[in-house]
Amino acid sequence: MEEQDLLTALLELAEENGMEVRAMPATADGSDRAGSLVRLKGKDVLFLSEVAAPADQIAAVAAALKGRVSLENRYLQPEVRKQIEEAGERD
């Protein structure tokens, strides 16, 4: 699966699971965070850096999805499931 296709699939999955995905502006301090999941007013919001490399964006979205009970019994493409299951293991 191409990197952009994988990112698109993960983003769609995040939105289907109730996450709002927003662009995170570049920071002045040069921080290289690809994304952050926060809870605002009872809703999960995933801030995703527009300038991060696609691989880093994929890792951030996968990490936000990891452990979601709603995904356990749902069919996911093997590449998508692998990214989610391995999220955070490479850090």
CORKAPE-V135609 format. One record per backbone hydrogen bond with DSSP energy under -0.5 kcal/mol. CO is the residue of the C=O (numbers start at 1). NH is the residue of the N-H. If there is no record, write none. Layout:
co;nh
CO;NH
CO;NH
//
This chain:
co;nh
2;6
3;7
4;8
5;9
6;10
7;11
8;12
9;13
10;14
11;15
12;16
13;17
14;19
15;18
19;21
20;22
20;46
22;48
23;25
24;50
27;30
34;49
36;38
36;47
38;40
38;45
40;43
43;40
44;20
45;38
45;47
46;22
46;48
47;36
48;24
53;56
53;57
54;58
55;59
56;60
57;61
58;62
59;63
60;64
61;65
62;66
65;68
67;69
68;71
69;72
69;73
71;74
77;80
77;81
78;82
79;83
80;84
81;85
82;86
83;87
84;87
86;89
88;91
//
